[in-house]
Amino acid sequence: MHVLPDQLMSFGGSSEPCASVRLSSIGRLGVELNKTYAAKIFVFMEKHLGISNDRIFLELIIKETISTLHPSQLCIQGKATSYLPLTY
């Protein structure tokens, strides 16, 4: 984990504390695992950094190998929601 404190960020039109999180993994992400990871990450962020889960943007990047990238899954308010299409 790499935390950059005191950054100028806006989320939903507010400058209250917020976070943008990106998690990538080779072979250990997927629809069911993402639900578990998202829930744990959101709880951790709120408990240890004081950032409400409605102010966190989480992107889970699924890779099968170093060179194979699958669509990213977005998570908001502590829940895995949708996938972003790949763009090159």
KOLDREN-707177 format. One record per residue: residue number from 0; residue in one letter; x, y, z of N, C-alpha, C, CB in turn. Coordinates in pm, whole numbers. Each point is the difference from the previous one (the first is absolute). Glycine has a CB too. Layout:
<node NUM; 'a'; <X; Y; Z>; <X; Y; Z>; <X; Y; Z>; <X; Y; Z>> ...
% end
This chain:
<node 0; 'm'; <84; -116; 0>; <-84; 116; 0>; <89; 123; 0>; <-185; -123; 121>> <node 1; 'h'; <148; 219; -200>; <72; 127; -9>; <-101; 112; 23>; <174; -96; -163>> <node 2; 'v'; <-158; 170; 269>; <-91; 108; 35>; <68; 134; -25>; <-114; -145; 174>> <node 3; 'l'; <46; 232; -246>; <49; 136; -25>; <-91; 97; 73>; <95; -65; -228>> <node 4; 'p'; <-58; 104; 349>; <-86; 90; 76>; <4; 144; -53>; <36; -145; 200>> <node 5; 'd'; <-133; 224; -159>; <-6; 143; -29>; <-6; 32; -149>; <124; 37; 209>> <node 6; 'q'; <-188; -125; -288>; <-18; 26; -142>; <-126; 83; -20>; <117; -216; -60>> <node 7; 'l'; <-117; 302; -40>; <-120; 76; -34>; <-89; -89; -86>; <124; 223; 11>> <node 8; 'm'; <-236; -268; 46>; <-91; -89; -72>; <-143; 46; 23>; <160; -193; 22>> <node 9; 's'; <-242; 167; -121>; <-143; 28; 10>; <-75; -126; -39>; <34; 247; -52>> <node 10; 'f'; <-139; -278; 125>; <-80; -120; -27>; <-145; 39; 20>; <187; -159; 74>> <node 11; 'g'; <-267; 146; -177>; <-142; 36; 12>; <-23; 147; 29>; <-41; -228; 77>> <node 12; 'g'; <132; 315; -122>; <-14; 143; 20>; <44; 50; 136>; <-184; -12; -158>> <node 13; 's'; <246; -75; 238>; <44; 37; 135>; <149; -28; 15>; <-230; -48; 92>> <node 14; 's'; <296; 128; -11>; <143; -22; 27>; <22; -68; 135>; <53; 201; -140>> <node 15; 'e'; <-158; -259; 198>; <15; -80; 122>; <94; -117; -30>; <-233; 66; 83>> <node 16; 'p'; <292; -128; 19>; <93; -111; -26>; <-62; -106; -91>; <104; 42; 223>> <node 17; 'c'; <-24; -85; -320>; <-44; -100; -97>; <121; -82; -45>; <-192; 148; -76>> <node 18; 'a'; <166; -253; 1>; <110; -86; -45>; <-30; -58; -137>; <55; -54; 237>> <node 19; 's'; <50; 35; -313>; <-4; -73; -126>; <97; -116; 17>; <-58; 208; -141>> <node 20; 'v'; <4; -331; 132>; <79; -120; 27>; <3; -87; -124>; <-60; 8; 245>> <node 21; 'r'; <177; -59; -279>; <16; -92; -113>; <71; -124; 51>; <8; 190; -169>> <node 22; 'l'; <-70; -306; 149>; <57; -128; 41>; <10; -88; -124>; <-96; 20; 235>> <node 23; 's'; <216; -67; -263>; <17; -92; -112>; <66; -127; 49>; <16; 192; -163>> <node 24; 's'; <-52; -302; 98>; <52; -129; 42>; <3; -95; -119>; <-89; 35; 233>> <node 25; 'i'; <186; -123; -231>; <8; -105; -102>; <-67; -124; 57>; <216; 95; -100>> <node 26; 'g'; <-335; -124; 54>; <-67; -124; 34>; <-75; -7; 132>; <171; -96; -133>> <node 27; 'r'; <-174; 198; 213>; <-71; -9; 128>; <-114; 100; 11>; <211; -79; 103>> <node 28; 'l'; <-265; 123; -213>; <-118; 86; 0>; <-107; -67; -86>; <140; 211; 33>> <node 29; 'g'; <-262; -187; -3>; <-112; -54; -77>; <-128; 47; 65>; <134; -203; -73>> <node 30; 'v'; <-246; 177; 12>; <-127; 53; 45>; <-25; -27; 149>; <-88; -31; -232>> <node 31; 'e'; <100; -93; 275>; <-28; -32; 140>; <109; 51; 94>; <-124; -201; -77>> <node 32; 'l'; <251; 183; 39>; <110; 51; 83>; <-6; 151; 12>; <141; -194; -70>> <node 33; 'n'; <-178; 263; -36>; <-6; 146; 1>; <-98; 52; 105>; <60; 1; -242>> <node 34; 'k'; <-170; -71; 261>; <-98; 41; 101>; <64; -3; 139>; <-189; -89; -142>> <node 35; 't'; <266; -16; 168>; <69; -13; 129>; <106; 107; 15>; <-44; -246; -1>> <node 36; 'y'; <128; 263; -102>; <107; 100; 6>; <-57; 140; 17>; <143; -146; -145>> <node 37; 'a'; <-246; 179; 68>; <-59; 134; 8>; <-50; 28; 141>; <-66; -14; -242>> <node 38; 'a'; <-7; -80; 299>; <-54; 20; 135>; <112; 24; 100>; <-196; -145; -57>> <node 39; 'k'; <303; 65; 50>; <111; 14; 95>; <76; 131; -21>; <18; -249; 8>> <node 40; 'i'; <3; 288; -132>; <72; 124; -29>; <-79; 121; 50>; <107; -107; -201>> <node 41; 'f'; <-239; 107; 177>; <-82; 113; 44>; <-2; 10; 152>; <-141; -25; -206>> <node 42; 'v'; <131; -88; 275>; <2; 1; 147>; <135; 52; 50>; <-162; -194; 7>> <node 43; 'f'; <271; 147; -66>; <134; 43; 39>; <17; 151; -20>; <90; -227; -60>> <node 44; 'm'; <-132; 277; -55>; <16; 143; -31>; <-78; 87; 99>; <31; -58; -242>> <node 45; 'e'; <-152; 14; 278>; <-79; 79; 93>; <57; -9; 142>; <-203; -38; -142>> <node 46; 'k'; <241; -81; 184>; <49; -20; 136>; <135; 67; 24>; <-124; -214; 6>> <node 47; 'h'; <218; 198; -99>; <137; 47; 22>; <32; 137; -59>; <62; -236; 3>> <node 48; 'l'; <-138; 277; -105>; <28; 129; -64>; <-116; 99; 17>; <144; -119; -166>> <node 49; 'g'; <-257; 72; 220>; <-112; 90; 25>; <-71; 46; -125>; <117; 72; 201>> <node 50; 'i'; <-111; -152; -308>; <-65; 37; -126>; <-128; -82; -14>; <223; 60; -108>> <node 51; 's'; <-336; 8; 101>; <-130; -66; -13>; <-6; -80; -130>; <-109; 184; 135>> <node 52; 'n'; <41; -300; -131>; <-2; -85; -119>; <-74; 62; -118>; <11; -194; 151>> <node 53; 'd'; <-90; 298; -128>; <-64; 67; -113>; <91; 107; -62>; <-223; -43; 107>> <node 54; 'r'; <349; 49; -60>; <98; 96; -53>; <124; -72; -50>; <-87; 176; 157>> <node 55; 'i'; <73; -305; -188>; <111; -82; -48>; <-35; -56; -137>; <68; -59; 236>> <node 56; 'f'; <23; 74; -330>; <-12; -59; -133>; <104; -111; -6>; <-82; 218; -109>> <node 57; 'l'; <38; -342; 88>; <89; -116; -3>; <-9; -65; -137>; <-27; -36; 248>> <node 58; 'e'; <143; 16; -311>; <7; -68; -128>; <84; -126; 19>; <-23; 219; -130>> <node 59; 'l'; <-37; -334; 96>; <69; -128; 8>; <40; -41; -141>; <-129; -68; 207>> <node 60; 'i'; <258; 52; -229>; <52; -31; -133>; <41; -146; -4>; <79; 239; -33>> <node 61; 'i'; <-143; -315; -53>; <20; -144; -8>; <99; -33; -112>; <-234; -40; 90>> <node 62; 'k'; <340; -31; -53>; <100; -42; -99>; <17; -152; 10>; <120; 225; 14>> <node 63; 'e'; <-115; -291; -129>; <31; -143; 2>; <150; -21; -5>; <-219; -51; -112>> <node 64; 't'; <286; 133; 35>; <146; -2; -7>; <45; 145; -4>; <6; -226; -122>> <node 65; 'i'; <121; 247; 123>; <54; 137; -6>; <-53; 74; -123>; <206; -76; 122>> <node 66; 's'; <-221; 6; -235>; <-39; 68; -125>; <-149; -9; -31>; <227; -49; -83>> <node 67; 't'; <-305; -22; 163>; <-143; -15; -26>; <-79; 80; 101>; <38; -229; -98>> <node 68; 'l'; <-113; 327; 50>; <-79; 85; 88>; <-148; -21; -31>; <187; 171; 14>> <node 69; 'h'; <-266; -195; 88>; <-144; -15; -14>; <-68; 130; 41>; <17; -249; 45>> <node 70; 'p'; <-146; 262; -74>; <-71; 121; 42>; <14; 25; 150>; <-161; -34; -187>> <node 71; 's'; <163; 160; 224>; <9; 38; 141>; <-139; -2; 63>; <203; 142; -48>> <node 72; 'q'; <-209; -181; 175>; <-127; 4; 72>; <1; 119; 93>; <-26; -250; -15>> <node 73; 'l'; <-82; 325; 14>; <-13; 118; 85>; <-77; -36; 126>; <7; 150; -201>> <node 74; 'c'; <32; -87; 310>; <-67; -23; 128>; <-30; 134; 64>; <118; -222; 30>> <node 75; 'i'; <-242; 240; 10>; <-40; 122; 71>; <-86; -38; 118>; <10; 136; -212>> <node 76; 'q'; <-4; -55; 316>; <-75; -21; 124>; <16; -143; 53>; <-163; 173; -76>> <node 77; 'g'; <288; -223; 66>; <31; -130; 58>; <-43; -121; -80>; <-16; 113; 210>> <node 78; 'k'; <-33; -93; -333>; <-50; -112; -79>; <60; -1; -139>; <-212; 6; 130>> <node 79; 'a'; <247; -127; -178>; <45; -16; -138>; <-122; 18; -90>; <190; -160; 68>> <node 80; 't'; <-176; 246; -170>; <-118; 34; -81>; <14; -42; -146>; <-38; 191; 153>> <node 81; 's'; <115; -121; -232>; <-1; -23; -143>; <141; -10; -55>; <-217; 120; -16>> <node 82; 'y'; <226; -158; -110>; <128; -11; -67>; <18; 111; -102>; <-5; -247; 34>> <node 83; 'l'; <127; 296; -46>; <34; 98; -104>; <49; -77; -122>; <59; 179; 173>> <node 84; 'p'; <-102; -140; -293>; <54; -64; -119>; <146; 39; -19>; <-228; -2; -105>> <node 85; 'l'; <304; -87; 43>; <139; 30; -30>; <8; 99; -116>; <69; -227; 83>> <node 86; 't'; <21; 320; -74>; <26; 93; -109>; <149; 4; -24>; <-205; 138; 54>> <node 87; 'y'; <243; -144; -177>; <143; 4; -35>; <24; 114; -97>; <23; -249; 35>> 
% end
